[in-house]
Amino acid sequence: MDYNRMGHCIYKCTYHLVLITKYRRKVINKDIFNSLIDIFKHIWNKHWISIIETNYEADHIHFLIEAKPTTCISSFINWYKARSSRIVKQQYPSIKKKLWKNAFWSRAYFIATTGSVSLETVKNYILHQKQA
């Protein structure tokens, strides 16, 4: 596994992120998806986040992302949702027929950390450490 280094830290921080459109409206198509990815790539280095993999359905988008351990993921998500919502609604005004006001994304989102080993493996590793 390729680990990253930062100062006195070696890390691998990956997350599965799912963003959902407001009211679960089916508005994401290939063009809008590509725009959302372009917006992400344009701002990712400001927050030290990169995309490992991504895909979409008409009402949500999946990201597998990697971040530095100092990155505040929730702040990045809120910032990205606000910026991408504004830009996509400007680029694709027809969306306003299905999504009114300024919202493109639901306030809710899903995020989970990912790992290279199972939780059971980590538990066993910790439990079987020598006692001092």
C-alpha positions in Angstrom: 0.0 0.0 0.0 1.2 3.5 -0.8 1.3 5.7 2.3 1.7 9.4 2.3 4.1 11.4 4.4 3.7 14.7 6.1 6.1 16.0 8.7 6.2 13.4 11.4 3.1 11.6 10.1 2.6 8.6 7.8 -1.0 8.3 6.7 -3.6 6.9 4.3 -6.9 8.7 4.8 -9.6 7.6 2.3 -13.3 8.2 2.4 -16.4 7.1 0.6 -18.6 10.2 0.0 -22.1 10.2 -1.5 -23.8 13.5 -2.3 -27.5 13.5 -3.1 -29.5 16.0 -5.2 -32.2 18.1 -3.5 -35.5 16.2 -3.3 -33.6 13.3 -4.9 -34.4 14.9 -8.3 -32.9 13.0 -11.2 -30.9 15.8 -12.8 -27.4 14.5 -13.1 -26.5 13.4 -16.6 -23.0 12.8 -18.2 -22.5 16.5 -18.9 -23.4 17.6 -15.4 -21.4 14.8 -13.9 -18.3 16.0 -15.9 -18.9 19.6 -14.8 -19.1 18.4 -11.1 -15.8 16.6 -11.5 -14.2 19.5 -13.1 -15.3 21.8 -10.3 -13.9 19.3 -7.8 -10.6 19.0 -9.5 -10.4 22.8 -9.7 -10.7 23.3 -6.0 -9.3 20.0 -4.5 -5.7 21.2 -3.9 -6.9 24.1 -1.7 -8.2 21.4 0.7 -5.6 18.7 0.0 -8.3 16.2 -1.3 -8.0 14.1 -4.4 -10.4 11.8 -6.2 -9.4 8.1 -6.4 -12.7 7.0 -8.1 -16.1 8.5 -8.8 -19.4 7.5 -10.5 -23.0 8.8 -10.5 -26.6 8.0 -10.9 -29.3 10.6 -11.9 -29.9 11.6 -8.2 -26.6 11.1 -6.5 -22.8 11.0 -7.0 -20.2 8.7 -5.4 -16.6 9.8 -4.6 -13.8 7.7 -3.3 -11.4 10.5 -2.0 -8.1 10.8 -0.3 -7.3 13.6 2.1 -4.6 14.7 4.5 -5.2 14.0 8.2 -5.4 17.7 8.8 -8.2 18.2 6.3 -11.7 19.1 7.8 -13.8 16.9 5.5 -17.2 18.4 6.6 -16.0 22.0 5.8 -14.8 20.8 2.4 -18.1 19.1 1.7 -20.1 22.2 2.5 -17.8 24.4 0.5 -17.9 22.1 -2.5 -21.7 21.7 -2.4 -22.2 25.5 -2.3 -19.7 26.2 -5.1 -20.8 23.4 -7.4 -24.5 24.1 -6.9 -24.0 27.7 -8.0 -21.8 26.9 -11.0 -23.9 24.0 -12.3 -27.1 26.0 -12.0 -25.4 28.8 -14.0 -24.1 26.3 -16.7 -27.4 24.4 -16.9 -30.3 26.7 -16.4 -32.8 24.0 -17.4 -32.2 22.4 -14.0 -34.2 25.2 -12.4 -37.4 23.5 -13.7 -36.7 20.6 -11.3 -34.7 22.4 -8.6 -35.9 25.8 -7.6 -34.1 28.4 -5.4 -30.4 28.0 -5.0 -30.2 24.4 -3.8 -28.8 21.7 -6.0 -27.7 19.3 -3.3 -29.6 17.9 -0.3 -28.2 19.1 3.1 -27.6 15.4 3.9 -24.7 13.4 2.7 -23.1 10.0 3.5 -19.4 9.6 4.4 -17.5 6.6 5.7 -13.9 6.0 6.2 -12.3 3.2 4.2 -9.4 1.0 5.2 -7.0 -1.5 3.9 -8.0 -4.1 6.6 -11.2 -5.1 8.3 -12.3 -3.8 11.7 -11.9 -7.3 13.0 -8.3 -7.4 11.9 -7.5 -4.1 13.7 -9.4 -5.3 16.9 -7.4 -8.6 16.9 -4.1 -6.7 16.4 -4.9 -4.4 19.3 -6.1 -7.2 21.6 -3.0 -9.3 21.0 -0.4 -6.7 21.7 1.9 -7.5 24.6 1.0 -6.0 27.9 3.6 -3.7 29.4 
